Structures are given as structure tokens and as C-alpha cells.
């Protein structure tokens, strides 16, 4: 009996020693050993991150519903793909740029899906959708191959990507601060998912990038359930180091994202206040006889750096549901006027070109979206005036405006009256922004100030100091 017990113990020890030697354990044919992934502390920590932060975000999205819930599900899908890539990386050799683009293809597809929700006519909850889509670029840290390729280290990349998304996230916090706690909770939960959530995770487990397999297969084809080919990678000339790993949502309708492209020259035209006259009721209907809704062939733009103008419907100037003035697809109209408005109403301009609109009276909010060579004159705004995806815009505030935001816009002339000099002006991904203010005396000319679009960074006393590049010249 004692000898039998000793034999059993020796056999058990032999099995344990065999398990401790990598590659010594044989598995039945057709089965994949997933135990290393299950006990990998980095993968377990990612599951914990999703459980703690993403669950809170999803709970808030379920209460809001609609497109916000849909965008949040796409975001959860992206984190699931991130986990798959981390697991797969240990089974693959470190790729070149061609192989890396193929490796990241599943993540890119999810990001494009999120970006598609923000395209076209400005959707409901646009700020939520834009925040979610922009934030997903933070997951591209998984594509870091070294500092020589021009990409920031993973922790810095996560922070920089969130800073882009935070522009819209802050709008949500301001808009719903005293209106709906669910939206505020969603915005706060999304930020905490990335900062400090994802940032701390990357800093702990992948400070210099993901760990690739030393003897695994090369990345050759789309990562699916099919086995990866073990042959040598095809020798194809790699793209230049600056080639983007992800297709931006701006690739189809906006200038290239993150590049200081040369924008088209903006013709100054006449003053935005000239030629105004009242629009009668028969001019406010969408079935006006003098408007055919057809775009002339000459509207087709050929300048690669400018926004392409696309007319999507008949011209509109109408009040919807008693709360929202909609001005759409107005072409070459210099005399548009809204004078029957109040502080509870909003004004939304979309797809207008070569036109001038005057808003008389106080309104709650003004949004100017995808307009070209458009002039807007307004008196007072309660919340904010937002300029998004525009080109060659002139905006004059004759009264007060607490906030003016300019996003993804090329060429904006902003005229501030004496009562609006205290306005907070926020710009993002924009160029050629000039603000004109009254001179020292009533007879003085307007004084023009160029807002900086470039910044200089220098390392001093253990930290980077950022200063705007001054503009000069006549």
C-alpha cells in the first residue's frame, strides 16, 4: 500500500514538471490551448477594465437609448476587438507597416462604423456620436511599433486621442448639466474609461507597445478564425512612415485629418451686413417656384483641400415644432432674415452657400454646419454659437454671446461687438481664424486679431511648455 502511494505521488510530480516546461504538454488533435490567454494578467486586467468602466457607460446609454445606445455598443465592440488583437499578437511575429495595417484591419472597420453615425445631415445627439467615434482612435495605441514611425508612445497616444474627443464631450456636459443626469453620467463615464482607465492600463502592461510572439506566424491576411499561414511574409514595398494606419471619417467629406493642408483662398465679398431685406412668408416654404433643387454642374469643386458642397434637398427657411429654425440649402441668397424668434428657440444652418442670414432678437443656440462662404449676423445668443465643418464664414455678433466654438473650419472672420468681447472662443482643427473687435473710439476702424493655429513645444524644468506661435505681417 505504501509503495503504491509513493508511485502515485511520483507520477503526479512528473505530470506537474511536464506542465512547467513550455511546449511539453500535448493536446488532443483539433483543440487550441487557450489557458495561457486565460491566465495572462494583461488580458485579465483588460476584462476588469471593461467590467468596471464600460458597464457603467453602457448603463447610462441604455437609459438614453437611440443613437447613443447604438454608438456605445459599437464602442464596446471595439474594446472586444482590442482584446482579440492583444491575444493574437502573442501568436504573430512583429510585422512591418504593411502587415500592421492588415493586423489592425478589424479595429479599423469598427472605427469606420462609429464614424458613419456622424456623417450626413447633423444627427440627433451629434456630440455624443462624435465623442464616441473620435475617442476610438485611442485604441490605435496597439499599432505602436517604435518611436521612429512618428507615433506617440501608447500612454501619450491615449491621452492625445482623448483630448480630441473631449471637445465634444465637454459640450455634452454643458448642454445637459441641469437638464438630464443620464447624459452627464454618460459623458463622465466615457472620459473615465479612457482617462484614467485605459491610460493606466496601457501604462502598466504596455508602456512601450504590445508584446509580439518571437516564433509565431507572420501577419499576412485578415485575422479571422482561419489559421494563419506560416510562410514568410510577401515582400511588398512598405508605405512611408507617415501613412495613416486608420481611414479617417473625414476621408470622404472633409480635408485630411491632422494635416496642415493648404486651404482654398476665401474671397472676401461684401460686408455681411449689406443687402439685407425682410423675407416674406411665401419665401419660407420649401416648395417655392423659383427654386428647382438642382445643382448646376459648375458647383462641382476641384480643389482637394476644400469641403465639397453637396445639395441634399430643397431650400428651407422654416420654424419646426415651434422650437427650431431650420435654414438649409440656401444658395446665393443675400437677404435671408429671421425676425420672429425668442430665447427658447434654436437656429440650425446646413449646406448653405454664398448667402447672408440676419437673425434679429435673442435665440438660445446657433449652429452653422457645412456651409461655404456664408455670412451670419445675429444679436444675442443665450448658450453658444457653433461653427462646424465650414469654409469661408463671416459671423458678426451685435449683442452678447457667452461661448463661440469653431471646429474643423477653414477661414472664419468673427466680428465681436462691444457687448460680446467677453465671449469664450474655442477652436479645434481649424485654420485662418481672425477675430475683429471695435477700435478705441467710435470712429476707429475694426482691429483684426489672428488666432494662433500653430503651437511651439519646448522641454523645460522636467515638463513640456506649450506656447502659441505669434502671427505677424500686414
Order of alpha helices (4+ residues) and beta strands (2+ residues): alpha-alpha-alpha-alpha-alpha-alpha-alpha-alpha-alpha-alpha-alpha-beta-beta-beta-beta-beta-beta-beta-beta-beta-beta-beta-beta-beta-beta
